[in-house]
């Protein structure tokens, strides 16, 4: 009995790991289903890291193409989505490092941060996307790498080619700002002033 | 404790990505780029194979390897024919059947081709 490619409904009901197995034998349709399922999440992460819509889509596509090339490396230890997100996050960092000047993560680089993020005081109901906009680009990237792409601090430092301590301090400051902005009791203004 | 709970909350928020309406289109674009890459790769491999084939053929012809191969073939044919004649006397063979090196080599080549086809078919059926 010759093996035939699964049809669309069969792919839609298949588990990610089954689709990965099919894709690893060259199954394009199975990989297309994976891209359909997880594309939004990867594109969303790119936007949260600071990419605009077009760049986010380009990088997410690049990440899926890279994932297809390396699909034999995916061992199913985490989710497929998390794996592609890590690939995409590293691609974003590479692009960001290429386009930015030296000293990207230097302490002074946070000057661009919206230091008055909580000035208005009415930020308690901001969602994550808006809250991230209140961070400096360095903080935003570091926080997104660690909490969006699931990289450890050390992995983020390696991806950014930056000292571990610098990454940790950006993450810490980013978390403080986000906590202030996302706190349900609306004390964002005070917290921002303390940590900013 | 509060730090840990906020970090967990943040991870959950990151995991909650809004579904984008053009998810289908995005997947199609990924597949298009995948196909484009494979087409380019096939063309490149084909072109490199053609160039390599031409270079290899030119090298073979210019080195006189064809003549050497012909001489080697004639020698091995004579050797096999001679030993076959010793092992199997012509009187044993049916009338009209001759057994020489060429027949043996041709039979072996056909057997290799048949085995290859059989393996390919078996792999397809599994």
Interface residues (C-beta under 8 A of the other chain):
Chain A: X1 X2 X3 X28 X31 X32 X33 X35 X36 X39 X40 X41 X43 X44 X45 X48 X57 X60 X61 X64 X65 X68 X127 X128 X143 X144 X147 X148 X150 X175 X178 X179 X182
Chain B: X3 X6 X7 X9 X10 X11 X13 X14 X15 X17 X18 X19 X20 X23 X24 X26 X27 X28 X29 X30 X31 X33 X34 X35 X37 X124 X125 X126
